[in-house]
Amino acid sequence: MIPDPLRLAIALVPIGAYFVLIGLLNARRRPFVTSGGSDLAALGAAASGLILVGPIELFRPEAASAEFGGYVWLFLLVFYWLWVWLAVLLGRPRLVIYNISGEELRPQLAEAAREIDPQSRWAGDSLALPTLGVQLHVESWDVMRHVSLVSNGSRQSIDGWRKLSGALRNRLGQLQVGRNPRSLGLLLLAGVLIGASITHMVNHPERVAQAMEEMFHL
């Protein structure tokens, strides 16, 4: 059974927007570097609609709904984002690079590491920058041209990671790569999710009004 149009749109539109973002990043001619925290926050935003109409609505306290009406959703969203923010703060240092393969990234990463720490050294897929207090390993997903630099161990220098991020951004900003052919599929999927959600809402305005009354006690 298809959910009502409002809940369906709340669940699917953020996911579609996330696919638009990832598709556009992969359609660029240059790699894109971001922090693991920003990447996790984007995933949190994409999942927010599903969480809202799923477990949050299922376990919504009825007493709070009766007391605060529709404003209870604001409190629940803030609560959700506090958990996302906590996950970002507690997560290990990580860098995420879109639209580049592991083979393309490795020489650029090696040069960036040597620029900021001449003592840097490789051991397989692991890289150590002892002067900066950074140890990481490379995880690549070449099917999607996506690479993560994940910290090894808990003793890491945040300042060292910032320097590595800046040096890597400078080098990759000068590198041209091919567009990821899968970016078109991501954008088409995003269009289907967003378009289907909006069309379903437009075609069933009475069900949208009923869902709004149920959710927000209008």
C-alpha positions as a Markdown table, in Angstrom:
| # | Residue | x | y | z |
|---|---|---|---|---|
| 1 | Met | 0.0 | 0.0 | 0.0 |
| 2 | Ile | 1.4 | 3.4 | -1.0 |
| 3 | Pro | 1.6 | 5.9 | 1.9 |
| 4 | Asp | -0.4 | 9.1 | 1.8 |
| 5 | Pro | 1.1 | 11.7 | -0.5 |
| 6 | Leu | 2.4 | 14.0 | 2.3 |
| 7 | Arg | 4.3 | 11.3 | 4.2 |
| 8 | Leu | 5.7 | 9.9 | 0.9 |
| 9 | Ala | 7.0 | 13.4 | -0.1 |
| 10 | Ile | 8.5 | 14.0 | 3.4 |
| 11 | Ala | 10.3 | 10.6 | 3.1 |
| 12 | Leu | 11.5 | 10.8 | -0.5 |
| 13 | Val | 12.2 | 14.5 | -1.3 |
| 14 | Pro | 15.2 | 14.7 | 1.0 |
| 15 | Ile | 16.6 | 11.5 | -0.5 |
| 16 | Gly | 16.1 | 12.9 | -4.0 |
| 17 | Ala | 17.8 | 16.2 | -3.0 |
| 18 | Tyr | 20.8 | 14.1 | -1.7 |
| 19 | Phe | 21.0 | 12.3 | -5.0 |
| 20 | Val | 20.9 | 15.6 | -6.8 |
| 21 | Leu | 23.8 | 16.8 | -4.8 |
| 22 | Ile | 25.9 | 13.6 | -5.3 |
| 23 | Gly | 25.0 | 13.6 | -9.0 |
| 24 | Leu | 26.2 | 17.2 | -9.5 |
| 25 | Leu | 29.4 | 16.5 | -7.6 |
| 26 | Asn | 30.1 | 13.5 | -9.8 |
| 27 | Ala | 29.3 | 15.5 | -13.0 |
| 28 | Arg | 32.1 | 18.0 | -12.2 |
| 29 | Arg | 35.5 | 17.8 | -14.0 |
| 30 | Arg | 37.3 | 18.1 | -10.7 |
| 31 | Pro | 37.3 | 16.0 | -7.5 |
| 32 | Phe | 35.5 | 17.3 | -4.5 |
| 33 | Val | 36.9 | 17.0 | -1.0 |
| 34 | Thr | 34.8 | 17.2 | 2.2 |
| 35 | Ser | 35.1 | 16.2 | 5.8 |
| 36 | Gly | 33.6 | 13.0 | 7.2 |
| 37 | Gly | 31.5 | 15.2 | 9.5 |
| 38 | Ser | 30.0 | 17.1 | 6.6 |
| 39 | Asp | 29.4 | 13.9 | 4.7 |
| 40 | Leu | 27.6 | 12.3 | 7.7 |
| 41 | Ala | 25.5 | 15.5 | 8.1 |
| 42 | Ala | 24.4 | 15.3 | 4.5 |
| 43 | Leu | 23.4 | 11.6 | 5.0 |
| 44 | Gly | 21.5 | 12.7 | 8.1 |
| 45 | Ala | 19.6 | 15.3 | 6.1 |
| 46 | Ala | 18.8 | 12.7 | 3.4 |
| 47 | Ala | 17.5 | 10.2 | 6.0 |
| 48 | Ser | 15.6 | 12.9 | 8.0 |
| 49 | Gly | 12.3 | 12.5 | 6.2 |
| 50 | Leu | 12.3 | 8.7 | 6.6 |
| 51 | Ile | 13.1 | 9.0 | 10.2 |
| 52 | Leu | 10.4 | 11.6 | 10.7 |
| 53 | Val | 7.6 | 9.6 | 9.2 |
| 54 | Gly | 9.0 | 6.3 | 10.5 |
| 55 | Pro | 10.3 | 5.8 | 14.1 |
| 56 | Ile | 9.8 | 9.5 | 15.2 |
| 57 | Glu | 6.1 | 9.5 | 14.3 |
| 58 | Leu | 5.7 | 5.9 | 15.6 |
| 59 | Phe | 7.1 | 6.8 | 19.0 |
| 60 | Arg | 5.9 | 10.4 | 19.2 |
| 61 | Pro | 4.7 | 11.1 | 22.8 |
| 62 | Glu | 0.9 | 11.6 | 22.7 |
| 63 | Ala | 1.0 | 13.8 | 25.8 |
| 64 | Ala | 3.4 | 16.2 | 24.2 |
| 65 | Ser | 1.4 | 16.2 | 20.9 |
| 66 | Ala | -1.7 | 17.2 | 22.9 |
| 67 | Glu | 0.2 | 19.8 | 24.8 |
| 68 | Phe | 2.1 | 21.5 | 22.0 |
| 69 | Gly | 0.2 | 20.5 | 18.9 |
| 70 | Gly | 2.1 | 20.7 | 15.7 |
| 71 | Tyr | 5.1 | 22.4 | 17.4 |
| 72 | Val | 6.0 | 18.9 | 18.8 |
| 73 | Trp | 7.5 | 18.1 | 15.4 |
| 74 | Leu | 10.0 | 21.0 | 15.9 |
| 75 | Phe | 11.2 | 19.6 | 19.2 |
| 76 | Leu | 11.5 | 16.1 | 17.7 |
| 77 | Leu | 13.5 | 17.4 | 14.7 |
| 78 | Val | 15.8 | 19.3 | 17.0 |
| 79 | Phe | 16.2 | 16.1 | 19.0 |
| 80 | Tyr | 17.1 | 14.1 | 15.9 |
| 81 | Trp | 19.6 | 16.7 | 14.7 |
| 82 | Leu | 21.2 | 16.6 | 18.2 |
| 83 | Trp | 21.9 | 12.9 | 17.7 |
| 84 | Val | 23.3 | 13.6 | 14.2 |
| 85 | Trp | 25.5 | 16.3 | 15.6 |
| 86 | Leu | 26.7 | 14.0 | 18.4 |
| 87 | Ala | 27.6 | 11.3 | 15.8 |
| 88 | Val | 29.6 | 13.9 | 13.9 |
| 89 | Leu | 31.4 | 15.0 | 17.0 |
| 90 | Leu | 32.2 | 11.4 | 18.1 |
| 91 | Gly | 33.2 | 10.1 | 14.7 |
| 92 | Arg | 36.8 | 9.5 | 13.9 |
| 93 | Pro | 38.5 | 12.0 | 11.6 |
| 94 | Arg | 37.8 | 11.2 | 8.0 |
| 95 | Leu | 38.1 | 12.9 | 4.6 |
| 96 | Val | 35.8 | 12.0 | 1.7 |
| 97 | Ile | 36.7 | 12.6 | -2.0 |
| 98 | Tyr | 34.1 | 12.4 | -4.7 |
| 99 | Asn | 34.6 | 11.7 | -8.4 |
| 100 | Ile | 38.1 | 10.2 | -8.3 |
| 101 | Ser | 39.4 | 6.6 | -8.2 |
| 102 | Gly | 41.9 | 5.3 | -5.7 |
| 103 | Glu | 44.6 | 5.0 | -8.4 |
| 104 | Glu | 44.1 | 8.7 | -9.4 |
| 105 | Leu | 44.1 | 9.9 | -5.8 |
| 106 | Arg | 47.1 | 8.0 | -4.5 |
| 107 | Pro | 49.9 | 10.1 | -6.2 |
| 108 | Gln | 48.1 | 13.3 | -5.4 |
| 109 | Leu | 47.7 | 12.3 | -1.7 |
| 110 | Ala | 51.4 | 11.2 | -1.6 |
| 111 | Glu | 52.5 | 14.6 | -2.9 |
| 112 | Ala | 50.2 | 16.5 | -0.6 |
| 113 | Ala | 51.5 | 14.5 | 2.4 |
| 114 | Arg | 55.1 | 15.2 | 1.5 |
| 115 | Glu | 54.5 | 18.9 | 1.2 |
| 116 | Ile | 53.2 | 19.1 | 4.8 |
| 117 | Asp | 55.3 | 16.3 | 6.4 |
| 118 | Pro | 58.5 | 15.2 | 4.7 |
| 119 | Gln | 58.6 | 12.2 | 7.1 |
| 120 | Ser | 55.3 | 10.8 | 5.7 |
| 121 | Arg | 55.5 | 7.1 | 4.7 |
| 122 | Trp | 53.2 | 4.5 | 3.2 |
| 123 | Ala | 52.6 | 0.9 | 4.3 |
| 124 | Gly | 50.2 | -0.7 | 1.8 |
| 125 | Asp | 47.0 | 1.4 | 1.8 |
| 126 | Ser | 48.0 | 3.1 | 5.1 |
| 127 | Leu | 49.7 | 6.5 | 5.3 |
| 128 | Ala | 51.4 | 7.9 | 8.4 |
| 129 | Leu | 52.3 | 11.6 | 8.9 |
| 130 | Pro | 54.2 | 11.3 | 12.2 |
| 131 | Thr | 55.1 | 15.0 | 12.4 |
| 132 | Leu | 51.5 | 16.0 | 12.1 |
| 133 | Gly | 50.1 | 13.1 | 14.3 |
| 134 | Val | 48.0 | 11.7 | 11.5 |
| 135 | Gln | 47.6 | 8.0 | 10.6 |
| 136 | Leu | 45.1 | 6.9 | 8.0 |
| 137 | His | 44.1 | 4.2 | 5.5 |
| 138 | Val | 42.6 | 4.6 | 2.1 |
| 139 | Glu | 39.2 | 3.0 | 1.3 |
| 140 | Ser | 38.1 | 3.3 | -2.3 |
| 141 | Trp | 34.8 | 2.5 | -4.0 |
| 142 | Asp | 35.9 | 2.7 | -7.6 |
| 143 | Val | 32.5 | 1.7 | -9.0 |
| 144 | Met | 31.2 | 5.1 | -7.8 |
| 145 | Arg | 34.6 | 6.9 | -8.0 |
| 146 | His | 34.5 | 7.6 | -4.3 |
| 147 | Val | 37.4 | 7.5 | -1.8 |
| 148 | Ser | 37.5 | 7.8 | 2.0 |
| 149 | Leu | 40.6 | 8.6 | 4.0 |
| 150 | Val | 39.8 | 7.0 | 7.4 |
| 151 | Ser | 41.9 | 7.5 | 10.6 |
| 152 | Asn | 43.8 | 4.6 | 12.1 |
| 153 | Gly | 43.3 | 4.5 | 15.9 |
| 154 | Ser | 41.9 | 7.1 | 18.2 |
| 155 | Arg | 45.1 | 9.2 | 18.8 |
| 156 | Gln | 44.8 | 11.7 | 16.0 |
| 157 | Ser | 45.7 | 15.4 | 15.6 |
| 158 | Ile | 42.7 | 17.4 | 14.4 |
| 159 | Asp | 45.0 | 20.2 | 13.4 |
| 160 | Gly | 47.1 | 17.7 | 11.3 |
| 161 | Trp | 43.9 | 16.6 | 9.6 |
| 162 | Arg | 43.0 | 20.2 | 8.8 |
| 163 | Lys | 46.4 | 20.7 | 7.2 |
| 164 | Leu | 46.1 | 17.5 | 5.2 |
| 165 | Ser | 42.7 | 18.5 | 4.0 |
| 166 | Gly | 43.9 | 21.9 | 2.9 |
| 167 | Ala | 46.9 | 20.5 | 1.1 |
| 168 | Leu | 44.8 | 17.9 | -0.7 |
| 169 | Arg | 42.2 | 20.5 | -1.7 |
| 170 | Asn | 44.9 | 22.6 | -3.2 |
| 171 | Arg | 46.3 | 19.8 | -5.3 |
| 172 | Leu | 43.0 | 18.3 | -6.4 |
| 173 | Gly | 41.7 | 21.8 | -7.3 |
| 174 | Gln | 44.3 | 21.8 | -10.1 |
| 175 | Leu | 43.5 | 18.3 | -11.3 |
| 176 | Gln | 41.0 | 17.6 | -14.1 |
| 177 | Val | 39.3 | 14.2 | -14.2 |
| 178 | Gly | 36.5 | 12.7 | -16.4 |
| 179 | Arg | 32.9 | 13.1 | -15.4 |
| 180 | Asn | 31.5 | 10.1 | -13.7 |
| 181 | Pro | 29.1 | 8.5 | -16.1 |
| 182 | Arg | 27.0 | 7.3 | -13.2 |
| 183 | Ser | 26.1 | 10.9 | -12.3 |
| 184 | Leu | 23.4 | 10.9 | -15.0 |
| 185 | Gly | 21.8 | 7.8 | -13.3 |
| 186 | Leu | 21.9 | 9.6 | -9.9 |
| 187 | Leu | 20.2 | 12.7 | -11.3 |
| 188 | Leu | 17.6 | 10.7 | -13.1 |
| 189 | Leu | 16.8 | 8.7 | -9.9 |
| 190 | Ala | 16.6 | 12.0 | -8.0 |
| 191 | Gly | 14.2 | 13.3 | -10.7 |
| 192 | Val | 12.0 | 10.2 | -10.4 |
| 193 | Leu | 11.8 | 10.4 | -6.6 |
| 194 | Ile | 11.1 | 14.1 | -6.4 |
| 195 | Gly | 8.7 | 14.1 | -9.4 |
| 196 | Ala | 6.7 | 11.1 | -8.2 |
| 197 | Ser | 6.3 | 12.6 | -4.8 |
| 198 | Ile | 5.1 | 16.0 | -6.0 |
| 199 | Thr | 2.8 | 14.5 | -8.7 |
| 200 | His | 1.3 | 12.2 | -6.0 |
| 201 | Met | 0.6 | 15.3 | -3.8 |
| 202 | Val | -0.9 | 17.3 | -6.7 |
| 203 | Asn | -3.2 | 14.5 | -7.7 |
| 204 | His | -4.5 | 13.8 | -4.2 |
| 205 | Pro | -5.0 | 17.1 | -2.5 |
| 206 | Glu | -7.7 | 15.8 | -0.2 |
| 207 | Arg | -5.3 | 13.1 | 1.1 |
| 208 | Val | -2.7 | 15.7 | 1.7 |
| 209 | Ala | -5.1 | 17.8 | 3.8 |
| 210 | Gln | -6.1 | 14.7 | 5.8 |
| 211 | Ala | -2.5 | 13.8 | 6.5 |
| 212 | Met | -1.7 | 17.3 | 7.6 |
| 213 | Glu | -4.6 | 17.3 | 10.0 |
| 214 | Glu | -3.4 | 13.9 | 11.4 |
| 215 | Met | 0.2 | 14.9 | 11.8 |
| 216 | Phe | -0.1 | 18.5 | 12.8 |
| 217 | His | -3.5 | 18.5 | 14.5 |
| 218 | Leu | -4.7 | 21.4 | 12.3 |
